[in-house]
Amino acid sequence: MADPTQEPADSNSAGGEPPQLMDVAFAHRMRRDFQRIQMEHEFAVDEVLTKVSILRREFLHLHRYNPIEHVGSRVKSPESILKKAARLGIDPTPEAIRAGIYDIAGVRITCSFIADTYRVLEALTSQTDVGVLRVKDYIAQPKANGYKSLHALLEIPVFLSTGPVPVPVELQVRTIAMDFWASLEHKIYYKYEGSVPAELVTSLTEAAHLAEQLDQRMEALHTKVRGAGWERVENEPSGMNEEMLVRLWESARASTASEESRRSAD
């Protein structure tokens, strides 16, 4: 890959522009391109967060239960994108970056229980405007170090003034215990720059097994108290009851009859 910042041997190349002006033009173009890339991915994250918010409200309204404990998101910085592009040998152009880097935008959903992770993922990926590029189930098949989570690469349409743009968003869905373990594991690997002592790796793996046992025990307790599904709640108070609805209906009919009688008299 050519170094765009390297001065060419011939100062009159590229239309005779001096190297300094070429560098400035390249920098302006890079800044504009990365601003657009970030904007597209921020909008895609907003779309996913809106979908998650609607699901949470639906769960609370219909089931009196919210399986989603926490939602987080991020969009990679230009520096992080360029570092990854350089590491993967990808040219720093919008086309190459869009084609080769899929984790610029990320959304993480933390659920209460294991069953909730699958139900939330299904609720999101079954929506007709969401494209599913791939799914990896690290809950059923954890990584060797004990990492567990559901990963899905989604394609979200972002509607701009120039038309729709499909934008990839990396989605992670995990339980509270899985998220706690993954956060600790990340901090440890960051501190040791990847070279984690063997005894810590062993302790992390043991902690992953304990987190799995906690998830299973808490889900068993939850199932015993509430049941295994998301049954609709029909009889709990919701701010209005049948008697109120009947009175409203009778009042509306009386008002309509009175209005029709008045019009007939006129």
C-alpha positions as CSV (number, residue, x, y, z in Angstrom):
1,M,0.0,0.0,0.0
2,A,1.5,3.4,-1.0
3,D,2.2,5.9,1.7
4,P,0.0,8.9,0.9
5,T,2.2,11.2,3.0
6,Q,5.4,10.4,1.2
7,E,6.7,13.1,-1.1
8,P,6.9,12.1,-4.7
9,A,10.2,12.3,-6.5
10,D,8.7,14.5,-9.2
11,S,7.4,17.7,-7.7
12,N,5.4,18.4,-10.8
13,S,3.4,15.0,-10.7
14,A,-0.3,14.9,-10.1
15,G,-1.0,17.9,-12.2
16,G,2.0,19.9,-11.1
17,E,0.8,20.5,-7.5
18,P,3.6,21.0,-5.0
19,P,4.0,18.2,-2.4
20,Q,2.8,20.4,0.4
21,L,-0.4,21.3,-1.3
22,M,-1.0,17.6,-2.1
23,D,-0.5,16.7,1.6
24,V,-3.0,19.4,2.6
25,A,-5.6,18.3,0.0
26,F,-5.1,14.7,1.2
27,A,-5.6,15.7,4.8
28,H,-8.8,17.6,4.0
29,R,-10.2,14.7,2.0
30,M,-9.4,12.3,4.8
31,R,-11.1,14.5,7.4
32,R,-14.2,14.8,5.2
33,D,-14.4,11.1,4.5
34,F,-14.0,10.1,8.1
35,Q,-16.5,12.6,9.3
36,R,-19.0,11.0,6.9
37,I,-18.1,7.5,7.9
38,Q,-18.6,8.4,11.6
39,M,-21.8,10.1,10.9
40,E,-23.3,7.1,9.1
41,H,-22.3,4.7,11.9
42,E,-23.6,7.1,14.6
43,F,-26.9,7.2,12.8
44,A,-26.9,3.4,12.5
45,V,-26.3,3.1,16.2
46,D,-29.2,5.5,16.9
47,E,-31.5,3.3,14.8
48,V,-30.6,0.2,16.8
49,L,-31.0,2.0,20.1
50,T,-34.4,3.2,19.0
51,K,-35.4,-0.4,18.2
52,V,-34.2,-1.5,21.6
53,S,-36.0,1.3,23.4
54,I,-39.3,0.2,21.7
55,L,-38.8,-3.4,22.6
56,R,-38.2,-2.4,26.3
57,R,-41.4,-0.4,26.4
58,E,-43.3,-3.2,24.7
59,F,-42.1,-5.8,27.2
60,L,-43.0,-3.6,30.1
61,H,-46.5,-2.8,28.7
62,L,-47.5,-6.3,27.6
63,H,-45.6,-8.5,30.0
64,R,-44.8,-6.2,33.0
65,Y,-41.2,-7.5,32.6
66,N,-38.1,-5.9,31.2
67,P,-35.4,-8.4,30.1
68,I,-32.9,-5.7,29.2
69,E,-30.9,-4.4,32.1
70,H,-28.5,-2.1,30.3
71,V,-27.6,-0.9,26.8
72,G,-24.3,0.6,25.7
73,S,-22.9,1.7,22.4
74,R,-19.8,3.1,20.8
75,V,-18.4,4.3,17.4
76,K,-14.7,3.9,16.8
77,S,-12.6,7.1,16.6
78,P,-10.8,7.9,13.4
79,E,-7.5,7.0,15.1
80,S,-8.8,3.6,16.1
81,I,-10.2,3.0,12.5
82,L,-6.8,4.0,10.9
83,K,-4.9,1.7,13.3
84,K,-7.1,-1.2,12.5
85,A,-6.9,-0.4,8.7
86,A,-3.1,-0.3,8.9
87,R,-3.0,-3.6,10.9
88,L,-5.2,-5.3,8.3
89,G,-3.5,-3.8,5.3
90,I,-6.6,-1.8,4.3
91,D,-6.2,1.4,2.2
92,P,-7.4,4.5,4.1
93,T,-10.2,5.2,1.7
94,P,-14.0,5.2,2.5
95,E,-14.6,2.3,0.1
96,A,-11.9,0.1,1.4
97,I,-12.8,0.8,5.1
98,R,-16.5,0.2,4.5
99,A,-15.7,-3.1,2.7
100,G,-13.1,-4.3,5.2
101,I,-14.0,-3.1,8.7
102,Y,-17.3,-4.1,10.2
103,D,-17.0,-3.2,13.9
104,I,-16.9,0.6,13.6
105,A,-20.3,0.8,15.3
106,G,-21.2,-1.4,18.2
107,V,-24.1,-1.9,20.5
108,R,-24.1,-4.1,23.6
109,I,-27.2,-5.3,25.4
110,T,-27.0,-6.7,28.9
111,C,-29.9,-9.0,29.9
112,S,-31.1,-10.5,33.1
113,F,-31.0,-14.2,32.2
114,I,-29.6,-16.5,29.5
115,A,-33.0,-17.2,27.9
116,D,-33.5,-13.4,27.6
117,T,-30.4,-13.0,25.5
118,Y,-31.8,-15.3,22.8
119,R,-35.2,-13.8,22.9
120,V,-33.9,-10.2,22.6
121,L,-31.6,-11.2,19.7
122,E,-34.5,-12.9,17.9
123,A,-36.8,-9.9,18.5
124,L,-34.2,-7.6,16.8
125,T,-33.0,-9.8,14.0
126,S,-36.5,-10.8,12.9
127,Q,-37.4,-7.2,12.0
128,T,-37.8,-6.9,8.3
129,D,-35.5,-3.9,7.9
130,V,-32.6,-5.5,9.7
131,G,-30.1,-7.5,7.7
132,V,-28.3,-10.3,9.5
133,L,-24.8,-10.8,8.0
134,R,-23.7,-13.4,10.6
135,V,-24.3,-14.7,14.1
136,K,-21.9,-16.3,16.5
137,D,-23.2,-18.1,19.6
138,Y,-20.4,-17.9,22.2
139,I,-22.9,-18.9,24.9
140,A,-23.6,-22.3,23.5
141,Q,-19.9,-22.6,22.4
142,P,-17.8,-20.4,24.7
143,K,-14.2,-19.3,23.8
144,A,-11.4,-21.3,25.3
145,N,-10.8,-18.6,28.0
146,G,-14.4,-18.8,29.1
147,Y,-15.8,-15.8,27.2
148,K,-19.6,-16.1,26.6
149,S,-21.8,-13.8,24.6
150,L,-24.1,-13.7,21.5
151,H,-22.5,-11.8,18.6
152,A,-24.4,-10.6,15.5
153,L,-23.3,-8.5,12.7
154,L,-26.3,-6.5,11.5
155,E,-26.9,-4.3,8.4
156,I,-29.0,-1.3,9.3
157,P,-30.4,1.0,6.6
158,V,-29.6,4.7,7.3
159,F,-31.8,7.0,5.3
160,L,-29.9,10.1,4.2
161,S,-30.8,12.9,1.8
162,T,-28.9,11.1,-0.9
163,G,-30.8,7.8,-0.3
164,P,-30.5,4.8,2.0
165,V,-27.0,3.6,3.1
166,P,-26.6,0.1,4.5
167,V,-24.3,0.3,7.6
168,P,-22.9,-2.6,9.6
169,V,-23.4,-2.7,13.3
170,E,-21.8,-5.2,15.7
171,L,-24.3,-6.4,18.3
172,Q,-23.4,-8.2,21.5
173,V,-26.0,-9.6,23.8
174,R,-25.0,-11.1,27.2
175,T,-26.1,-11.6,30.8
176,I,-25.0,-9.4,33.7
177,A,-22.6,-12.2,34.9
178,M,-21.1,-12.6,31.4
179,D,-20.7,-8.8,31.1
180,F,-19.0,-8.6,34.5
181,W,-16.6,-11.3,33.6
182,A,-15.8,-9.9,30.1
183,S,-15.2,-6.4,31.6
184,L,-12.7,-7.8,34.1
185,E,-11.0,-9.9,31.5
186,H,-10.6,-6.9,29.2
187,K,-9.0,-4.8,32.0
188,I,-6.6,-7.6,32.9
189,Y,-5.5,-8.1,29.3
190,Y,-5.2,-4.3,28.8
191,K,-3.0,-4.0,31.9
192,Y,-0.6,-6.8,30.8
193,E,-0.8,-5.8,27.1
194,G,-1.9,-9.3,26.2
195,S,0.8,-11.2,28.1
196,V,-1.3,-12.3,31.1
197,P,0.5,-14.5,33.6
198,A,-0.7,-18.2,33.5
199,E,-2.1,-18.1,37.0
200,L,-4.3,-15.2,36.1
201,V,-5.5,-17.0,33.0
202,T,-6.4,-20.0,35.1
203,S,-8.3,-17.9,37.6
204,L,-10.2,-16.1,34.8
205,T,-11.3,-19.5,33.4
206,E,-12.4,-20.6,36.8
207,A,-14.3,-17.4,37.3
208,A,-16.1,-17.9,34.0
209,H,-17.3,-21.3,35.2
210,L,-18.6,-19.7,38.4
211,A,-20.4,-17.0,36.4
212,E,-22.0,-19.7,34.4
213,Q,-23.2,-21.5,37.5
214,L,-24.6,-18.2,38.9
215,D,-26.5,-17.6,35.6
216,Q,-28.0,-21.0,35.7
217,R,-29.0,-20.8,39.4
218,M,-30.5,-17.3,39.1
219,E,-32.5,-18.3,35.9
220,A,-33.8,-21.4,37.7
221,L,-35.0,-19.2,40.6
222,H,-36.6,-16.8,38.2
223,T,-38.3,-19.5,36.3
224,K,-39.7,-21.0,39.5
225,V,-41.2,-17.6,40.5
226,R,-42.4,-16.2,37.1
227,G,-42.4,-19.1,34.6
228,A,-40.3,-19.8,31.6
229,G,-42.0,-17.5,29.0
230,W,-43.0,-13.9,28.5
231,E,-46.7,-14.4,29.0
232,R,-49.0,-11.4,28.3
233,V,-50.4,-9.8,31.4
234,E,-54.1,-9.3,30.9
235,N,-55.5,-8.7,34.3
236,E,-53.0,-6.4,36.1
237,P,-54.0,-2.7,36.5
238,S,-52.8,-0.5,33.6
239,G,-54.4,2.8,34.5
240,M,-57.9,2.0,33.2
241,N,-60.4,-0.9,33.9
242,E,-63.4,-2.4,32.1
243,E,-65.9,-0.3,34.0
244,M,-64.2,2.9,33.0
245,L,-64.1,1.8,29.3
246,V,-67.8,0.9,29.4
247,R,-68.6,4.4,30.8
248,L,-66.5,6.1,28.2
249,W,-68.2,4.1,25.4
250,E,-71.7,4.9,26.7
251,S,-70.8,8.5,27.0
252,A,-69.5,8.6,23.4
253,R,-72.7,6.9,22.1
254,A,-74.9,9.3,24.0
255,S,-73.0,12.3,22.7
256,T,-73.3,10.9,19.1
257,A,-77.0,10.3,19.5
258,S,-77.5,13.8,20.8
259,E,-75.6,15.4,17.9
260,E,-77.6,13.4,15.4
261,S,-80.9,14.4,17.0
262,R,-79.9,18.1,17.0
263,R,-79.0,17.9,13.3
264,S,-82.4,16.2,12.5
265,A,-84.2,19.0,14.3
266,D,-82.4,21.6,12.3
